[in-house]
Amino acid sequence: MNAQNNRPQTSRTPRIALVGDRSPHVKSHIRIPMLLDALAERDGLVLDAYWIQSRNAEEPGAVKGFDAVWLLPGSPYESEAGAIAAIRTAREDGIPFLGTCAGFQHALLEFARNVCGLERAAHAENDPAADEADLLLAPLACSLVGHEGPVRVTPGSLAESVIGAELTTERYHCNYGPDSRHLDTLTAHGLALTGHDDDGQVRIAELPGHPFFLATLFQPELAGDGTRPHPVVRAWARAAAEHAAATGAVSVPTA
């Protein structure tokens, strides 16, 4: 037997940053501990979770060194700047990123400002006085609070490989979505819009070439009763384990 194989290996638990203003009134936040337990018990994906308030995420390097970042629902955030900073670090440093609901909205906002050069891009919830031409995220024609609906996923996309189907039914709890006038600019700079509802409205975005960068307007953390993590959540957790494995000896359970 090769002597190298006899060397003891050190392992570490993947560290994940849960960015958002934790509240007992946000159902997604209540679900997180249950999902972490289910990931450990069902999938062997044990994660060391740290909650980071949006205002604390403004600090330089707030999410550096983590193996994954999840920007959670619960907007308006105390700090838009903190949410944007966390996304930018994950995007630029190749840290697996998941954004759901408001996390999806702010992922588009970060990309528009820092990649596309749309420095005035605004979110109507955060900046209701913004010029209409600058609104990247605008009020939805029909609220999606408590809504459930179909999402058509682009074949060959990360989203399709994760979800395992080209059609899925998902749950929402939001009032804002992307304004269509800016979408061509986002895609021209490399963002892929890979999920749409029956009316063609964008529901999933991802970043090709990134280890794992996925954002959904729907909330996969609310799927079922929380005992069986949604495929999107499982894939993000696995990406966290793979990131940890690449930066320190840690085993990644097989699917």
N, C-alpha and C positions, 0 to 999 in steps of 0.2 A: 504494500500500500504506500502511496506517495506520502512522504513525511509532511508535505504541505497540507494534506487533507486532515492530518491529525492535530493541526494547530487549533486551539480553542478560538471560537469566533465570538466577538462581542455583538450584541444586538441592541437595538433601541426601538422604542415604540414610536411610530410616526407621530409627529406633532402637527396639529391642525389649528388654524386660527379661524374662529367663528366671529366674524366682524358684524357688529350690529348693536343696537341699544336694547339690551336684554330686558324683557318685560313679561310679567305673568299674564298680561292681557293679549299677547301675540301668540296665537295658537302654534305657529311654526316654532317659536322658541320653546314652548312647552314640549313639543315633539322631540326635540334634539336629544335629550338624555335617553329616551326610549329607543331612538334610532341607533345611537352609539352602542347601546346594550345589544340590540338586535344584530348589528354588524359584527360584534365580537362573538356572539353566541351562534349565529347562523352561518357566518362567512369566515370566521377566524380572523377578522380584520379589527384588531385592537388599536384604538386611536387615543392619543393623549390630547384632549381638547382644551383650548384656552379661549375664553371669551374676551374680545377686545372691543370696547366701546368705540363708536365712530370718532369721538373727539380724541381718543388716545391713538387712533390709527393715523392721526396727522403727524405724530412724532416720526422723525427720520428713522427708517429701518424697523418700523413697528411690526411688520410681518416678515421681514427677512429672517432666514433660518428656519422657517416653518416648511413643512412638507406639503401643505395644501392650505388654501384659503377658501372659505365659503362666505360670501357676502349675503347675509340673510335678509328676509323681508322685515318690515317694521318702519317704513318711511312715514313722514320725512325724518331722515336721520338728524341727530343733533349736529353732526358735521358732515356736510356734503364733501368738503375737502378731504376729510378722513377716509370716506368711502372711496373717493377717486384715487387717493394715494395708495390704498391697499390694492386696488385693481391694477394700477400701473406697476407696482412692484411685482405682483404675480405675473403680469403679462411680460414685463421686460426681463425678469429673472427666471422665467420658465418654471414657475411654481404652479402646480395644478390648481385650477381655479373653477369654482362653481358660483354662479350668481342666480338667485331665484327671485322672481317678482321684482321688487325694488333693486335687487342685485343685478338682474337683467337690464333694467332701465339705466342704472349707473354704469354698467359695463359699456353700453352704447355711448353714454355721455363721455366716459373717459377716452374711448377710442376716437370719438369725433374731435375732442379737444386736443389730444396729445399726439394723434397719428394723422388725422385728416386736416389739422390746422384750423378747425372751426372753433376758435377760441371763445366765441360768444354763444356757442351751443348751450341751450338752457333746458331745464326741467320745469314744467309749469307748476308742479307741486312745490318745488323749492323756490321758484322765482316767478310768482304769478304776474309780476309787472313786466316781465321780459317781452321784448318785441316779438310779435307773432312769427316773423320770419326767422327768428333765432330758435324757436322751439323745436327741439329734437324729440322731446317727450311731451305729449299733449294729452288732454283729457280724452278718454275713449268715448266714441259716439254712444256706446251702451256700456254701462258698468259691468265689470266681470266679477264683482264681489259675490262669492257664493256660487259662481257659475262653473259648470263642467261642460267641456266640449271637445270635439275631435281636433287633432293636430296631424297634419300630413307632413311626413319627414322625408327629406331629400335622400334618395338612394345613394349609397356610397359615402355618406357623411359620417362624422363621428357620432352625431345624434342617432343615426339609424343603426350603427354598429352597437351602440350602448343599449338602445331601447329594443332592438331586435325585430323591429317591424316598421313598415312605412305608414302605418296609421295607428294612432293611440288616442285614448280619451283621458283628458287631464283636468285637474281642478285649479281654479283661480281664486284670487282675492285681491283684485286691483282695480284702479280707476284710470290708470295712465298707460299709454303705449307709444311706440315710435310714430313720428310724423312721417308720412311717406315721401315728402319732398326731399329729405336728406338721405334716403336709403341708398341711392345710386352712388353717392359720395363715399359712404361707408364701404360698400362692396368694391368700389374702384381702388380702395386702399387696402383691401385684403380681408375684410371681415366677411364671413360666409353666413348668409341667412338661410338656415336649413330646416325650418319648421314654420308652417303657416296654418291658419284656420281655414274653414270652408270659404271664407270671403277673401282669402289671400293675404290676410293680415299677419305680420311677422310674430312668431311665438318662440323661436329658437335662434340663437346666434352662436357661432363658434369661430375659432381662429386656427385655420390650417397651419401646420408647421409648429404649433405650440404643443408641448407634451400632453396637456389636457386643459382646454379653455372652453367652457360650455356655460351658456346662460339661457335661462328659460323664463318666459313671462309667467308660465304656470308654476305651481308649487309642488314639486315631486315629494317633498317632505310630508305633505298632507295625504298622500295616497294610502288607502286602506286604514287600518287601525294602528299603524306604526310598528307592527311586529315583523313585517316583511318589507325591508327597505326597497324603495323604488329603484329600478335599474340605474337611473341617473345617479342616485346617491351612492349605490354600490360601486359604480364605475369610478366616481370621484374618490371614494375611499381607497379603492385599489390603486388608483394613480398616486395617492399619498404614500401608500406602502412601497410602490415602485420608486418613488422619489427618494424615500428613506433608504431603500436598498442601494440606490446609486450613490448615496453620500455616506453610507455606513452600513455594515453588515446587518441586515434584517431580513427575515424570511418573508416571502410574499405567498400567501396561500393560493393554491390553484383554484380555478373557478369550479 
